[in-house]
Amino acid sequence: MRIDVVTIFPEYLAPLELSLLGKAQRDGILQIRVHDLREVTTDRHRTVDDTPYGGGAGMVMKPEPWAAALARVCADGPTGQRPVLIIPGPGGERFTQQLARELAQEPWLAFACGRYEGIDERVYAHAADHLRVRTISLGDYVLNGGEVAVLAMVEAMGRLLPGVVGNAESLVEESHEDGLLEYPVYTKPASWTRDGVTREVPPVLLSGDHGAIARWRHAQRLERTAARRPDLLAPAAAVGALADLDAALATPADLPELVVLTRACWVPEAAASGTFDFPPFTDGVPELTASLSEWTTYVWRAAGRLVASIRVRRDPEDDRVWQLGRFMVAPDLQGRGIGQEILTFAESLAPRDVSTIWINTGRVSERNIRIYRKAGFRLAPWDSQVHPATVDLIKSPRSRADKG
């Protein structure tokens, strides 16, 4: 792979000569060329910026040096080939591990590192006449320039090239490779004491049982992702009936649709109970807004339409209980296995120290109770505190062997 970087601070890219990427260059796997934008300027001050039209703070990078620099990069490349031009910027598509894998397949990439208030917009249009141009954001924040983003992106892509990382298996097990975070890792000594506190390596890692270790690591990935990045879990669980749906954490923008879906799903229960006076009907946008801070709520969409949801949390009064709530699938999509997979997904999020999984439904909702019984729930031996017309169902989490 060849990478060209155009910048006004060439020395900023010096770290690319270090570690695995430096070795990859010496081994001929990766070729990185850094170009100083000021070298193509024509005035004595080597000017690359000017004041913005329309007024405003800061300076804007001039189009002419950029056009000259990009022309020089292209002219110096293989005959008949053109690079993909990447312009780092907060307004671009989000850089992800999936995008890193995609870009790592390209034979030639060029990066344009903007500074000040950015690059004259006409440079984007000019470059698009000759190259494939992609604006990519490292994250939802603003940097002083594109160099930091280039360092991160080149490292993420470069290490995916064959021969760069010695143990290829490590690439498969890392964070974000399948949508989950990486499991915790340990090394010698097995028992470590610091400040009077002794911390042990988990016994399963010392057992020699590779099957048990694999299950433990997978469970740890789920739990770590649930705790640190719950937004990743629903997309990572998109298999089977969920594969064609777009999953995400609920936001305030979803609440009006959640109200509609909730009421559509609870009409049969209300009709059977003979009352609409219970939370799925009395709760509106204000109540659901408050619930977003009390529960972790997942939603699934089909062609933009919100069609399913569930919310989960530890019981505020007993943290050994994992609560499932407002579990619903649009009536026209029921019976396709979507609900079963969502229920399994929600149960899989239960932390390892949870002893009970809880869900609530209408006392006369025979279909719901039958579904939950089939999933391993049983009626709780107490009166529900949610509403007199409802019952609680409980089950034990999957065995620790199953969870790893």
Steps between C-alpha positions, in 0.01 A plus 500: 500500500616852420399799715569866421442769762493872420547727801662825612659312791689202350678436830164424658491173306837377627339238732399304190865395478478324837393157621307265270423762235866595477595134463227454236658782299846350530359162393332653194146423615409865544630812324431835669598830342454830683480823296537858625220714357719809521740352242252572219436863596636772270538805727796584721299445819380154392140603575237228523211691661300820473203677662152350446252660263193616691704577808545292810776380725808313388660434163413268212748287304537628142391284206802549272765333722267206556432455129873508428585260783237245400610521136860432606395199711302349212775565246753323718294182524468191283393573143126482451419479873340754730480496881190521712520845660404512868442838662467472881231725643229503768229517232597171337387140537603336827823300494432147625674165500281397208610807302862428593464151349342646187772759447774245570398333174590809297842493332550877527368761742578871525422717802448877498560647846302819545588769752357830624128524410536237230568469129329716238186308399591522131792264562251223583312557174822523297639181652173315437542570126814286502494276808272309732466731797388397849465729799552297818458600864703344777225588749252763611754760604723762339878476466750769400577315181467174311837356596383331820216336307743380233726341763204312647350393168828388346583292806153342505519414129868416481488233769234317296739448208628143472838465668481814716374333819689181580210305654209535259263338751530804725330710233190283517464519879545875544247764593244594234594219261156342542328794666605413856776631723800282580506276807736584792852360476749391769862387524741377769497501798174316566473673838594869521510713816516876503419747779398209722242369253548164328340449161481159334481393138155343438534125573348399165805644320727269701283191444636391164140440386499685166127461453428653840750779431333580166157514665631719781660740255182529296294568814753763607474671162122518531514632856772756426314624194174521695671705771711730284341513154141369514435667163717230337311202637182510296681527163739223605203275580346549155461139387209299371173694513683811622754506218282715274415752771700807602571497874596789725465646847183706536535879502247774577434524125357146509247571774198603290530178298551301819171636633322389182662155501428451870133575465466287186657204678297538821154537343420124521612493863292807585197352328540170686554678831205734448704809585740744338605633838852356523846639413536396133197718428535768764871559442577765242810670368591661839490164681693326225756780496565442870524126439795545263716591798360216712514218244717404204252491213569332166298556184491323166391655170393357165531738203510789746189392691536422871369143532637356825644599836604373840654666803724349770649595836594375843210519743557827694392325820689172446800506270499121477187524284525577126183669382358484148232751408283631217585202283310545175494413132269673251181290461551447125849352561414268786542127448824533298746423779594864561367502854675179596836634385449835675407320821812283476710808430360688801564201729857471374571849633439393861818549707660187643400580858129513414295219656158572350362629170163673533229605256144619545186449288121518525330252729258403221765503223497126443704523180777702664511273804521197270791658308687582819442154645645353181805723552550354848314753715256403775236700679640670808344394832403856593261772392649741249578848623490641145121497460217285642417379148851361443712208614875458545692218335850397602776261398856424590768619257668249278733276695848632562632221279290629212613857566861390517 
